[in-house]
Amino acid sequence: MQVPRLSRRDWLVSSLSAAALSTARASAAPPPAAAPALPVSIAKVPGYDAGLVPQFEAMFDQIGGIGSQVRGKTVAIKLNLTGAGRFEGYTAGDTHWVHPAVAGAVTAVLGKLGARRIRILESAGGRRREVKLEDKLLSGGWDVAALRGAAPVVEFEDTDGPGTDKPYSTLKVKTQPYVFPAFNVNHSYEDCDFFVSLGKMKNHEEMGVTMSIKNLFGITPTALYGSRERVFHYGQTQAPSGAPAELDPRSNRYEGWRLPRILVDIVGARPIDLAILDGVVSTVGGEGPWVLGARPIKPGVLVAGRNCVNVDAAAMALMGYNPRAGRREAPYRLYKDPASHPKEQLTPGDESSQYADNMMLLAEAVGIGSADLSQIDLRGAPMKDAAYDFEAF
């Protein structure tokens, strides 16, 4: 797919101007006709104590309401609890995990809208089966009792295995698959009526950004797949016996090609019904404190919508990036120092292996959603007021 090459700063300037958006609309490569563009709500939020329940109620109204989709239903919420450690003076939830106040407010609103059961999902302890998700939340400073009481029925499940007395669910990719035709996952990702990706809006060392689509990487259980990096990032190890095998084991092995496509396959297998991004406090330069050069920032923004590609595209623009950026443009020129990552087997002299493809354009190409900001109905706070240039920090 041919993509126009605007610079990041050009995109930031143009995306904040209605007149420039008209120009972009005329020049941008159009998305496939089947790629939907649904309303996206943007909220400027000063902090995590800023009345988030009414804020999310307003945001859900702005995207057309979700009450009829969740009333009397089982709702699953996939959190982003990536990594360990913390930046000095911050909790994990402040910067690289989704914040407990955001998770609590979303849970409370879903309960008020009549959800019969809400399941809080995330991988907790890798292959250490004695670790519960509640324990991981407590280790990050969460008030688990408050979250459990935010709605009438709230359950927690570590999804890094199949689930108690349950086999893995095999979810087939419903879109045209890139790398994998299906994935084996915890049963809770299938046994729900409405699925929420509750992610963090931040940079990512390998993928440039991590938002609602990247959040779903965590649904692949390491209790089954073992090292996600070896199986998914680099294709050094094939999926284990009993798990769906990749379509072509001779395809490209470097992560900048593989991982964006695998992420789109995962979303094609487990579609997102509601995408929410916590960008109140975030990280720039990487996804957490273990990434050299990563540091906390305070964009003060929330984003929500029914289509994950639309939401991630809007968030990209809020971060100062072109949602249609090519692989050699920010943020897809990777932050990593290749010399510090020998395990990634970067090809000597081949700088292409130090870049990542745009997962939103790959998702658009298979009809999941439009990454063309000029086609998306942005509601709530004006983008010019909510934008926060990540590359300036």
C-alpha positions, 0 to 999 in steps of 0.5 A: 500500500502506497503511503504519503510520507509526511514528516512527524512535525508536518503531521503534528502541525497539519493535524491540528488544523481543519483546513490542513485536514482537508488537504490531507483528506485529498492527498492521503491514500484512502483506506479500504472501503470495508475499514470502518471509521467510528467516533472517537472521544478525547478528554483532557484530564488534569489527573487521576483524581479528576472525577473519572466516573462522570468523565467516562460516562460522558465519553461513552455517550460521545461515541454513541453509547454502549449500554445496550451492548453491555446490559446483562452481559459478561464484560472482559477487560484486558488491562496493560500491566507490562513489566516490573519496576518503577520510575522514582517517585511514581507507581507502576500504574502512574507511568507504564501500567494502566492506572487503578483509578482508570480501571476502577472508573471504567469498571464502575461505569460498566456496572452502572450500565448493567453489566452482569459480570465484569472480568478483569484479565491480564497475565500475572506471573508468567509460568509461576502458577502460584501468582494470582492477578490480585497479587500482581495488582497489590504489588503495583499499589492497587486497592484490589478491594476497591476495584472488586467493589466498583461493580456488583460482580467483579472477577479476576483471572490470570490469563497466562494459562488456560484457566482453572479446569478449562482447556485453552480456547482456539480463536481463529483469525477472522480477517486475512491472517498475516502470520498466524491463522489462530491462537490458543488463549485463556477461555475468558477471552472467548467466554465474554460478550463484550471485550475491552482493551484498556491500554496505556498510551505510551512509546514502545521500544520495538513497536514505536507506540503501544496502545489498544492493539499492542495491549492484546499481545499479552493475551498469548499465554507464556504457560503455553508459548513459552518465550513470546520473544522467541516464538512471536518477535523473532520466530526462532522457535515455532509454536508448541505442539497443539497450538496453531502453527504459523502460516509460513515458517520461511517468512521474515524473521525480524521483529519489525516485520513480524510483530506488527503483523502478529498483533493485527492477527491477534486483534483479528482473532479477538476483536476489540469491542471498546478501546480505552487509552490512559494517557494521563501520565505516560512514558516517552522513549520506551514502554517502561523503566527497564528501557534505557532513556525512557522517562515519565511524562504527563500528557493528561489525556484519555481516549475511547472509541468502539474501533481500536484502529480509529482510537490508536490513530487518534492517539498517534496524532495526539502524541505528535505522530502521523498515524499513516507514518512509514516504517522509517518515520517516527515513531517506527524508527526504533528507540533501541540501541542495536548494540545492547540487544544482541539477542535480537539478531539484527542483521549487520549492515541491514538497517531495515531490521531496526525499524517497525512497520505501522500496525495501524496501516496493516490493520486497515489493510485487512479491514479492521478500521481506518487509520485515516484521521480525516475520516474519523469523527473526533469528539470531546476535547479539540485535538489542538488543546489535547495534543502532547508532542512526545518527540519534544521530550 
